[in-house]
Amino acid sequence: MDPTDLRRCAARAPDHPAVVCGDARLSYAELEAMANRYARVLADKGLRRGDHIASLIGNRPEALAMAWAAYRCGLYLTPMPTTLAVGEAAYMVRNAEARLVVLDASLGEPAARLADMVAGDVEWLSIGGAIANCRSLESLAEVQPPTAREHEPPGALMVYTSGTTGAPKGVWRPLPPEDFRGTPAFAADLLKLFGLGEPGVRYLSTAPLYHAAPLRFALAVTAARGTVHVMERFDAALALDMLEREAITHSQWVPAMFQRMLALPEPRRQAFSSPSHRVAVHGAAPCSVALKRRMIDWWGPILLEYYSGSEGVGLTLIDSQDSLRKPGSVGRCRKGEIHVLGADGRELPPGENGAVHFSGTTPFAYFNEPAKTAARTSPQGWQTFGDLGHVDAEGYLYLTERQDDMIISGGVNIYPQEIEQAILEVPGVWECAVVGMSDERFGERPIAFVVPDRSRSTDPQALVAEIEAHNRGCLGKFKQPSAIRVVEQLPRSPTGKLLRRVLRDMLATPPGSLPP
């Protein structure tokens, strides 16, 4: 594939729609002009190649324009979650050593208070309205020429891990060579792996653009002359409407979104028809075998699951046909090479569980966190997302759990995902999650949180009894949860990741309490 980026697309198809978000529609010429003007504003602020900036922007076209602008100035851009508390956002600004921050005025109080909480030499700009002590990015940009600057060294994204098990960490890599003019690294592999460079791509972005995968996918589409349809926030019914109305070809989901669409009224699900929809990408969280089968039965064999992470050390893929043949697998490696390591650091043969590492990609570092980087790097120099699993004889990867989530009870390793898969087999269970609770005798013991299927009128006590009976028949004694709590929902991040730390906090509250 020839090198491609936003500028080439704008030159070849200036009037083609690049981004659609609510009432906002930008053509390629308009997105290119916005990115150029933003880049000139950043350059006028005296930022130098390798400097860091951050953005707190909702799902709007300006988020993509800012990412392209930072790239063209040789800067590291950190997109911050709009769901952060003000103190958390302030921590991220300081930790990233950001010299400039762009705030979205439509986000209200968190954006307005952030500048007051961060001391130091930080420049503050606002979009979408006025914020005290911030200059308007729009007013600065509108007086700038819409043309490219003469010198455009490439920059990079520095996204932060989601922080589901601790403080978020910035994922840092060296910048490309100053004279690099190829397809940006944030787009190149996605264009090949997911078909985003095919003609006529209309991509539905369902998740927040501050998250690594949605942002990179959207940028990749705008690097290849597709159209990005951005949902301002996820809504299951609206998502189905957009798939049909906009003749979407590619989309991206997390399993929790599948659950919400499957919970829509049956007449709507039966009436759904989107013949243009040919690739439904999903990842970011485990997808149960039963859930995936229901989606394939509904949408057809268009699901394409990936396993990767913000650290970008490797990537696996599995299509619908292989998912039915290899239930529970996340596929074979398509980026890097898999190595499963035992506790002694030695590589294990197929079929044995261990820590999943990858080689063959550019190593990452957690920004200013050498000890945490070392904890994710093997003696061989291979790196890991922190997951446990095994490969089979054909090279298909099966994940058992995250290292941080594994339960050790009486010296026995217990993988919560194995228990969860068993519980999900019980009719009347919609979702479940298992965490470890401290125990004086065994060290830890598993506790299950179960969300009942709302379409069934199942008594909670009867459901618990059914689960316990089922577990006795398919799980060893140590793996059976010591308690089962029925809750209305599981705590998840906006990108669909289960927040086990919140469940652990709930263990100190009476049964029946709901997650925040």
Legacy VTK file of the C-alpha trace (Angstrom):
# vtk DataFile Version 3.0
C-alpha trace
ASCII
DATASET POLYDATA
POINTS 516 float
0.000 0.000 0.000
1.333 3.437 -0.925
2.011 5.796 1.978
-1.168 7.683 2.764
-2.386 10.271 5.195
-4.997 12.996 5.615
-3.226 15.462 3.309
-3.124 13.107 0.336
-6.813 12.313 0.843
-7.700 16.026 0.971
-5.779 16.652 -2.247
-7.433 13.773 -4.099
-11.007 14.066 -2.755
-11.447 17.451 -1.034
-15.253 17.281 -0.943
-15.525 13.707 0.303
-16.981 13.503 3.846
-14.250 12.790 6.382
-16.002 13.048 9.765
-19.677 13.047 10.712
-20.616 13.618 14.351
-24.151 14.676 15.173
-24.847 17.850 13.198
-21.147 18.434 12.498
-19.875 17.281 9.103
-16.354 17.968 7.837
-15.105 17.249 4.342
-11.512 16.207 3.809
-10.630 19.744 2.732
-12.211 21.140 5.908
-10.527 18.618 8.224
-7.183 19.258 6.534
-7.573 23.032 6.914
-8.523 22.683 10.587
-5.519 20.431 11.267
-3.176 22.886 9.503
-4.511 25.861 11.444
-4.226 23.979 14.742
-0.659 22.960 13.861
0.259 26.588 13.227
-1.204 27.587 16.603
0.854 24.885 18.332
4.010 25.978 16.501
3.425 29.623 17.494
3.379 28.535 21.141
7.063 27.666 20.907
6.570 23.926 21.317
9.524 21.865 20.145
9.798 18.392 18.670
9.325 15.823 21.437
7.325 18.126 23.717
4.119 16.792 25.266
0.629 18.218 25.032
-2.702 16.892 26.308
-6.328 17.241 25.313
-9.598 16.870 27.200
-12.058 16.777 24.307
-15.352 14.973 23.856
-16.433 13.023 20.798
-16.269 15.781 18.224
-14.313 16.359 14.969
-11.859 18.692 16.690
-10.397 15.708 18.550
-9.219 14.198 15.261
-7.977 17.533 13.909
-5.907 18.068 17.070
-4.359 14.602 16.769
-3.300 15.295 13.170
-1.993 18.743 14.159
0.142 17.381 16.986
1.507 14.698 14.679
2.548 17.331 12.137
4.394 19.315 14.806
6.492 16.424 16.120
4.652 16.409 19.458
3.438 13.704 21.799
-0.323 14.010 22.265
-2.047 12.536 25.311
-5.849 12.352 24.933
-7.378 12.348 28.419
-10.612 10.553 29.364
-13.498 12.961 29.707
-14.779 10.824 32.602
-11.826 11.667 34.854
-12.361 13.502 38.104
-10.580 16.848 38.150
-7.827 15.541 40.425
-7.247 12.552 38.152
-6.980 14.791 35.096
-4.545 17.059 36.943
-2.400 14.022 37.788
-2.305 13.008 34.119
-1.306 16.511 32.966
1.540 16.572 35.467
2.606 12.995 34.822
2.719 13.554 31.051
4.730 16.762 31.559
2.297 18.477 29.214
3.310 21.982 28.164
-0.069 22.753 26.609
-3.585 21.454 27.274
-6.699 21.833 25.114
-9.976 21.810 27.066
-13.483 21.247 25.729
-15.760 23.861 27.288
-18.820 21.686 26.694
-17.537 19.281 29.362
-18.418 21.814 32.029
-16.917 21.955 35.532
-14.065 19.404 35.173
-12.590 21.339 32.251
-13.186 24.703 33.916
-11.503 23.673 37.196
-8.548 21.815 35.745
-6.413 24.839 34.899
-6.724 26.082 38.474
-5.398 22.793 39.885
-2.196 22.509 37.848
0.664 24.778 38.744
3.624 25.345 36.471
4.385 26.506 32.965
1.342 25.113 31.141
-0.478 26.853 28.290
-4.284 26.410 28.350
-6.535 26.596 25.290
-10.296 26.038 25.030
-12.630 24.904 22.271
-16.408 25.027 22.077
-16.782 28.027 24.376
-15.019 30.209 26.903
-13.121 28.936 29.945
-11.518 31.263 32.482
-7.730 31.592 32.101
-7.840 29.808 28.713
-7.364 31.351 25.307
-9.781 30.294 22.605
-8.225 27.830 20.176
-10.853 28.733 17.568
-9.998 32.452 17.692
-6.290 31.720 17.418
-6.827 29.267 14.576
-9.183 31.331 12.450
-6.478 33.922 11.696
-4.002 31.246 10.615
-3.580 30.178 6.963
-5.240 26.817 6.180
-2.116 25.606 4.384
0.631 23.267 5.572
3.666 24.498 7.442
6.999 24.114 5.707
8.593 21.891 8.367
6.477 18.982 9.671
8.460 16.419 11.704
6.229 13.467 12.708
4.970 13.139 16.257
3.160 10.343 18.115
0.339 9.518 20.485
1.162 8.846 24.125
-1.996 7.202 25.385
-2.462 6.160 28.991
-3.468 2.731 30.206
-6.999 2.601 31.535
-5.893 2.315 35.144
-8.284 -0.548 36.010
-5.711 -1.992 38.450
-3.828 1.144 39.528
-2.738 4.614 38.469
-2.786 5.039 34.665
0.589 4.991 32.926
1.670 6.738 29.725
2.804 4.407 26.920
5.877 6.003 25.332
7.906 5.136 22.239
10.607 7.125 20.429
9.408 9.448 17.689
9.870 8.430 14.049
12.869 9.898 12.190
12.457 13.607 11.581
12.355 13.142 7.818
9.798 10.282 7.886
6.975 10.857 5.390
5.225 7.478 5.249
1.865 6.378 6.605
1.697 7.402 10.292
2.408 4.585 12.729
-0.978 5.032 14.403
-2.670 4.068 11.110
-0.377 1.791 9.099
-1.040 -1.593 10.695
-4.792 -0.989 11.139
-5.242 -0.265 7.440
-3.849 -3.688 6.592
-5.294 -5.761 9.422
-8.884 -4.521 9.366
-9.412 -3.494 5.750
-9.793 0.185 6.626
-7.925 1.158 3.475
-10.490 -0.447 1.175
-12.500 1.868 -1.129
-15.763 3.231 0.232
-15.197 2.539 3.934
-17.865 4.039 6.189
-16.762 3.394 9.754
-18.952 3.675 12.861
-17.003 4.760 15.946
-19.088 3.818 18.979
-16.652 4.526 21.835
-14.876 7.574 23.307
-12.137 8.978 21.062
-9.784 9.428 24.009
-9.329 5.647 24.127
-6.419 4.244 22.125
-8.281 1.883 19.800
-11.197 4.147 18.777
-8.870 7.097 18.224
-6.387 5.107 16.163
-9.140 3.492 14.086
-10.729 6.877 13.349
-7.375 8.398 12.404
-6.606 5.415 10.181
-9.896 5.869 8.322
-9.128 9.550 7.722
-5.684 8.527 6.457
-7.303 6.365 3.773
-10.216 8.455 2.445
-12.988 6.711 4.367
-15.765 8.386 6.355
-15.832 8.265 10.155
-19.259 8.393 11.779
-18.670 9.258 15.444
-21.343 8.616 18.059
-21.347 11.396 20.634
-22.186 8.706 23.193
-23.182 5.085 22.790
-26.866 4.268 22.488
-27.874 0.772 21.435
-30.959 1.716 19.420
-29.202 4.629 17.720
-26.265 2.377 16.822
-28.575 0.036 14.922
-30.234 3.002 13.216
-26.857 4.366 12.104
-25.702 1.011 10.757
-28.773 0.971 8.533
-29.140 4.646 7.649
-25.478 5.376 6.914
-24.811 2.050 5.161
-21.883 1.444 7.525
-19.241 -0.992 6.247
-16.959 -1.253 9.303
-17.679 -0.771 12.998
-16.042 -1.247 16.393
-17.578 -2.531 19.625
-16.934 -3.846 23.107
-18.880 -6.864 24.452
-20.959 -4.709 26.804
-22.377 -2.958 23.726
-23.381 -6.331 22.274
-25.243 -7.043 25.510
-27.139 -3.760 25.296
-28.126 -4.282 21.656
-29.287 -7.832 22.366
-31.455 -6.421 25.168
-33.427 -4.270 22.713
-37.024 -5.315 21.988
-37.215 -8.402 19.816
-39.201 -6.721 16.995
-36.409 -4.147 16.546
-33.738 -6.824 16.473
-35.683 -8.912 13.971
-36.288 -5.910 11.711
-32.611 -4.927 11.671
-30.989 -5.139 8.239
-27.631 -3.695 7.249
-26.325 -5.496 4.135
-23.387 -3.082 3.713
-22.040 -3.993 7.159
-19.185 -6.415 6.485
-16.726 -6.061 9.406
-17.726 -5.711 13.074
-14.507 -5.375 15.058
-14.573 -6.020 18.785
-12.033 -6.185 21.604
-10.960 -4.388 24.813
-12.703 -6.940 27.066
-13.373 -10.697 27.064
-16.365 -11.809 24.999
-18.032 -14.953 26.266
-18.554 -17.860 23.890
-22.330 -17.641 24.315
-22.433 -13.889 23.641
-20.309 -14.166 20.509
-22.457 -16.989 19.164
-25.611 -14.928 19.682
-24.091 -12.014 17.779
-22.932 -14.230 14.910
-26.382 -15.811 14.733
-27.879 -12.302 14.510
-25.407 -10.402 12.308
-23.819 -13.243 10.418
-20.101 -14.174 10.277
-18.820 -10.590 10.218
-17.375 -10.408 13.744
-13.610 -9.894 13.911
-12.100 -10.010 17.401
-8.699 -8.589 18.258
-6.565 -8.920 21.344
-4.127 -6.099 21.986
-3.719 -3.179 24.369
-2.553 0.375 24.816
1.042 -0.840 25.077
0.849 -2.147 21.488
3.344 -4.987 21.984
1.406 -7.425 19.789
-1.974 -8.237 18.288
-4.026 -11.368 17.584
-7.083 -11.719 15.355
-9.856 -14.267 15.017
-12.760 -14.163 12.559
-16.243 -15.592 13.039
-15.551 -18.928 11.345
-12.525 -19.627 13.534
-14.394 -18.412 16.627
-17.008 -21.116 16.075
-14.278 -23.688 15.470
-12.097 -22.503 18.375
-14.560 -21.193 20.989
-12.890 -19.012 23.584
-9.786 -18.246 21.537
-8.678 -14.700 20.691
-6.946 -15.919 17.563
-3.495 -16.197 16.072
-0.778 -13.588 16.191
-0.829 -11.031 13.390
1.567 -8.500 14.893
4.683 -9.725 16.702
5.313 -13.268 17.926
3.757 -14.935 20.991
5.810 -16.436 23.832
4.162 -18.029 26.889
6.491 -17.957 29.891
6.413 -19.944 33.112
7.121 -18.605 36.582
10.828 -19.277 36.027
10.874 -17.155 32.869
11.286 -20.090 30.506
9.131 -20.493 27.405
6.363 -23.077 27.759
5.128 -25.527 25.116
1.617 -25.366 23.587
-1.176 -26.167 26.014
0.563 -24.886 29.164
-0.616 -21.726 30.908
1.759 -18.886 31.597
2.381 -15.172 31.119
1.714 -14.131 27.507
4.564 -12.096 26.006
5.285 -10.770 22.524
8.456 -10.112 20.570
9.072 -8.535 17.179
7.550 -5.089 17.802
9.125 -1.804 18.859
9.505 -1.935 22.654
7.476 0.502 24.729
8.234 2.182 28.032
5.881 3.559 30.629
6.682 7.268 30.693
9.073 8.008 33.575
8.225 4.603 35.138
11.278 2.333 34.623
10.308 -0.106 37.392
6.813 -0.616 35.967
8.279 -1.007 32.482
10.663 -3.673 33.790
7.740 -5.515 35.384
6.199 -5.877 31.911
9.473 -6.963 30.252
10.961 -10.468 30.379
14.708 -11.200 30.699
14.638 -11.959 26.953
13.342 -8.440 26.250
9.834 -9.651 25.392
6.928 -7.560 26.676
3.445 -8.326 27.985
0.045 -6.733 28.519
-0.083 -8.615 31.833
-2.335 -11.469 30.739
-2.098 -15.197 31.368
-2.970 -17.865 28.816
-1.784 -20.585 26.465
-1.564 -21.383 22.769
-2.799 -24.594 21.199
-0.988 -26.735 18.636
-2.232 -24.499 15.805
-1.003 -21.308 17.444
-4.392 -20.038 18.636
-4.188 -18.025 21.847
-6.535 -18.616 24.790
-6.493 -16.130 27.666
-7.185 -17.300 31.177
-6.828 -14.115 33.196
-4.830 -11.010 33.946
-1.909 -11.612 36.283
-3.270 -8.964 38.648
-6.701 -10.656 38.770
-5.609 -14.236 39.453
-6.824 -15.615 42.795
-4.500 -17.757 44.915
-6.495 -19.841 47.368
-4.700 -22.363 49.569
-1.730 -22.221 47.201
-3.901 -23.047 44.174
-4.074 -20.657 41.211
-7.695 -19.844 40.347
-8.576 -18.032 37.140
-11.743 -15.909 37.517
-12.508 -16.145 33.809
-12.866 -19.927 34.038
-15.461 -19.569 36.799
-17.238 -16.795 34.913
-17.516 -18.924 31.775
-19.104 -21.715 33.833
-21.626 -19.404 35.474
-22.587 -17.872 32.122
-23.796 -21.297 31.029
-26.677 -21.076 33.521
-29.974 -19.898 31.979
-31.027 -16.614 33.529
-27.475 -15.231 33.941
-26.832 -12.110 31.872
-23.339 -11.163 33.106
-21.008 -12.204 35.867
-17.636 -11.364 37.343
-15.461 -13.086 39.939
-12.929 -11.479 42.276
-10.849 -12.638 45.203
-11.736 -11.829 48.800
-9.171 -11.969 51.593
-9.437 -15.075 53.762
-7.418 -15.873 56.885
-7.350 -19.614 56.226
-6.805 -19.788 52.457
-5.374 -16.364 51.651
-8.147 -15.620 49.157
-11.456 -17.109 48.120
-13.527 -16.405 44.996
-16.699 -14.325 45.178
-19.083 -14.050 42.207
-21.196 -11.062 41.190
-24.091 -11.998 38.904
-26.415 -9.828 36.813
-29.711 -11.643 36.059
-31.281 -11.675 32.603
-33.962 -8.968 32.813
-36.047 -10.646 30.117
-36.732 -13.524 32.532
-38.623 -13.305 35.814
-36.166 -15.337 37.845
-36.169 -15.167 41.640
-32.652 -14.130 42.780
-32.469 -16.858 45.441
-33.571 -19.497 42.950
-30.987 -18.240 40.445
-28.220 -18.497 43.052
-29.321 -22.062 43.856
-29.200 -22.983 40.150
-25.717 -21.493 39.802
-24.435 -23.351 42.855
-25.827 -26.645 41.577
-24.290 -26.048 38.156
-20.915 -25.156 39.684
-20.825 -28.342 41.736
-21.053 -30.320 38.519
-18.405 -28.500 36.491
-15.983 -26.769 38.877
-13.570 -28.188 41.410
-14.203 -27.449 45.062
-11.568 -24.707 45.304
-12.989 -22.953 42.219
-16.553 -22.744 43.471
-17.397 -19.206 44.673
-17.757 -18.904 48.425
-20.594 -16.442 47.865
-22.720 -15.262 44.948
-24.083 -11.732 44.933
-26.906 -10.755 42.588
-26.500 -7.136 41.427
-28.244 -4.945 38.854
-25.100 -4.140 36.883
-21.345 -4.596 36.792
-19.056 -1.578 37.078
-17.375 -0.828 33.766
-15.246 1.929 32.312
-16.703 3.971 29.411
-14.720 1.709 27.075
-16.389 -1.426 28.449
-13.622 -2.769 30.677
-14.727 -4.475 33.854
-13.552 -2.576 36.943
-12.658 -5.409 39.295
-11.206 -2.975 41.820
-14.726 -1.535 42.289
-16.072 -5.040 42.890
-13.355 -5.615 45.485
-14.415 -2.392 47.199
-18.013 -3.672 47.167
-16.966 -6.704 49.194
-16.822 -4.383 52.194
-20.461 -3.322 51.644
-23.636 -5.262 52.406
-24.978 -7.635 49.711
-27.355 -5.918 47.324
-25.309 -2.719 47.145
-24.826 -1.400 43.644
-21.573 -0.274 42.045
-21.222 3.473 41.494
LINES 1 517
516 0 1 2 3 4 5 6 7 8 9 10 11 12 13 14 15 16 17 18 19 20 21 22 23 24 25 26 27 28 29 30 31 32 33 34 35 36 37 38 39 40 41 42 43 44 45 46 47 48 49 50 51 52 53 54 55 56 57 58 59 60 61 62 63 64 65 66 67 68 69 70 71 72 73 74 75 76 77 78 79 80 81 82 83 84 85 86 87 88 89 90 91 92 93 94 95 96 97 98 99 100 101 102 103 104 105 106 107 108 109 110 111 112 113 114 115 116 117 118 119 120 121 122 123 124 125 126 127 128 129 130 131 132 133 134 135 136 137 138 139 140 141 142 143 144 145 146 147 148 149 150 151 152 153 154 155 156 157 158 159 160 161 162 163 164 165 166 167 168 169 170 171 172 173 174 175 176 177 178 179 180 181 182 183 184 185 186 187 188 189 190 191 192 193 194 195 196 197 198 199 200 201 202 203 204 205 206 207 208 209 210 211 212 213 214 215 216 217 218 219 220 221 222 223 224 225 226 227 228 229 230 231 232 233 234 235 236 237 238 239 240 241 242 243 244 245 246 247 248 249 250 251 252 253 254 255 256 257 258 259 260 261 262 263 264 265 266 267 268 269 270 271 272 273 274 275 276 277 278 279 280 281 282 283 284 285 286 287 288 289 290 291 292 293 294 295 296 297 298 299 300 301 302 303 304 305 306 307 308 309 310 311 312 313 314 315 316 317 318 319 320 321 322 323 324 325 326 327 328 329 330 331 332 333 334 335 336 337 338 339 340 341 342 343 344 345 346 347 348 349 350 351 352 353 354 355 356 357 358 359 360 361 362 363 364 365 366 367 368 369 370 371 372 373 374 375 376 377 378 379 380 381 382 383 384 385 386 387 388 389 390 391 392 393 394 395 396 397 398 399 400 401 402 403 404 405 406 407 408 409 410 411 412 413 414 415 416 417 418 419 420 421 422 423 424 425 426 427 428 429 430 431 432 433 434 435 436 437 438 439 440 441 442 443 444 445 446 447 448 449 450 451 452 453 454 455 456 457 458 459 460 461 462 463 464 465 466 467 468 469 470 471 472 473 474 475 476 477 478 479 480 481 482 483 484 485 486 487 488 489 490 491 492 493 494 495 496 497 498 499 500 501 502 503 504 505 506 507 508 509 510 511 512 513 514 515
